[in-house]
Amino acid sequence: MYYASGNYEAFVRPLKPEGVEEKSAHIVGTGLAALTAACYLVRDGQMAGERIHIYEKDPIPGGACDGYAYPGLGYVMRGGREMDNHFEVMWDLLRSIPSIETEGQSVLDEYYYLNKRDPNYSLCRATVNRGEDAHTDGKFGLSDRAAMEIMHLFFTPDEQLYDKKITDYFDDEVLNSNFWLYWRTMFAFENWHSALEMKLYLKRFIHHVGGLPDFKALRFTRYNQYESMILPMVKYLEEHGVQFHYSTKVADVRFEISGDRKQAVSIELLTQEGARSVELTANDLVFITNGGCVENSTLGSQNAPAPFNPEIRPGGGWDMWRRIAAQDEAFGHPDKFCSDPERSNWMSATVTTLDARIVPYIERICKRDPFSGGVVTGGIVTVKDSSWLLSWTFNRQPQFRTQPDGQLVGWIYGLFSDVPGDYVKKPMRECTGKEICMEWLYHIGVPADEIEDMAEHSANTVPCMMPYITAFFMPRAAGDRPDVVPEGAVNFAFLGQFAETKRDTIFTTEYSMRTGMEAVYTLLNIDRGVPEVWGSTYDIRDLLNASVQLRDGQPITQMHMGLKEKIALKEMMKLIEGTDVEKLLKAYRVIE
């Protein structure tokens, strides 16, 4: 497997890999990484679908990319997905997946024209004082010292960031700024999370720094991610004969390890009929989704809280990874991620409006008609003065194909599940759906004497507790995540957010899909380049632009400097006077 950029290889159809007719594939999970691996096995690996087996512990596919209408419970979306125009692997694959919504188009076609005609941006990023615009006004509010702290982290070598926390590099100069409000709520970073992941995010999305305050950098699907992304991929695979085995847990994968050679020799399954083993040869390829950010998720209801249950059980992704990791050091260290659920949890809730009473409060804040079919909030609206650090969003409506006219389906989440609310004086994790809705209604400005009645009769709210939703942000070091294809692996690969691949960043759809592509291309030795991660971190234009954007448009010549720095700057200006360097710096407003 190798990386490529540009379009020289982008549209090449790979030759059929040697010996693929004798190979089969076994894939653990049906999340985005697993489905991507299956799609590449079919499209570029040219493996017969009948020889591909996918094992899913739940009765439906999708992993974290869910979006279901549960009978007797209501609509549920545990999370949402924000996409970037430079998700190179994602678009490489989705150009080949037929849309199930628009005849004659691919999923990429559908997505592209949707976002071209209805571009995303927010008209209110944050509120205070019960629904008033917080007037962050697109400003990061970073002092010179805070900007230098961010710059310092950006240029710190990865090795120096192993097992370090964000607070080891940022103090209140950053943590009290609008920048951190935008960042932590958009990406779900906590102060105690990994400084390494923070740096990798800065580098990966440096080209989008200017679009962070108002979300103009983002793109969204037409419906929830399950219906817009997962279902088209599943249909594509089913039409190619891929075998799905639902309600089938993978308890363990066993390996034969001899020197540097590592071969998967069996898969231990737990099915409704009992335990069974799948024996493997070197021609049986195994793709393992290890860990899982939505493992142990629980749902509540309108009148019941979602239990906090972090216990790791057999048949789940964490227990399986622990059993695998015990067999070889190269298989990673799951307990670096799953041993402290108090540091990796947050809660979400799906709210469905049942009548017109709540709608005006949403419309007042987002400044758009929620029933227009177009962008509504344009991303999350963060309640700046919320004890739960509550954020909420309504994407294009309807969010579900079955959604009745006159109803809106939105998503609420809180980063702090263990502190009392501002209106409902209970921790979020102890609240029913109705109580979470009451807290949200309070913060969007509903009169106090109407809050409870609206939450009970004008909305249905389903809470979800996710103990490991940001486990991948826990401080880590090299080797804590296994390589996609570990050194010496004969017939297996790791997939998803807890597998290691170069330069890309976790908690993105692209990361999951990239691991799926790299795994298939490596194990089948497909002769076509995997699109490399977009190189904006090496583009001087993006670096210059981001430097100015982080300072809210102020050139570096307006920074507070000591005498030595002023003299050095003056000397530099003399050196570049009349050159293209001077023109470039002026074009990006780095100097006046």
Buried (B, 14 or more C-beta within 10 A) or exposed (E): BEBBBEEEBBEEEBEBBEEBEEBBBBBBBBBBBBBBBBBBBBBBBBBBBEBBBBBBBBEBBBBBBBBBBEEEBBBBBBBBBBBBBBBBBBBBBBBBBBBBBBEEBBBBBBBBEBBEEBEBBBBBBBBBEBBBBBEBEBBBBBBBEBBBBBEEBBEBEEEEBBBBBBBEBBEEBBBEBBBBBBBBBBBBBBEBBBBBBBBBBBBBBBBBBBBBBBBBBBBBBBBBBBBBBBBBBBEBBEEBEBBBBBEBBBBBBBBEBEEEEBBBBBBBBBEEEEEEEBEBEEBBBBBBBBBBBBBBBBBBBBEBBBEBEBEBEEBBBBBBBBBBBEBBEBBBBBBBBBBBBEBBBBBBBBBBBBEEBBBEBBBBBBEBEBBEEBBBBBBBBBBBBBBBBBBBBBBBBBBBBEBEEEBBBBBBBBBBBBBBBBBBEBBBBBBBBBBBBBBBBBBBBBEEEEBBEBBBEBBBBBBBBBBBBBBBBBBBBEBBBBBBBBEBBBBBBBBBBBBBBEBBBBBBBBBBBBBBBBBBBBBBEBBBBBBBBBEBBEEEEBBBBBBBBBBBEBBBBEBEBEEEEEEEBEEEEEEBEEEEEBEBBEEBBBBE
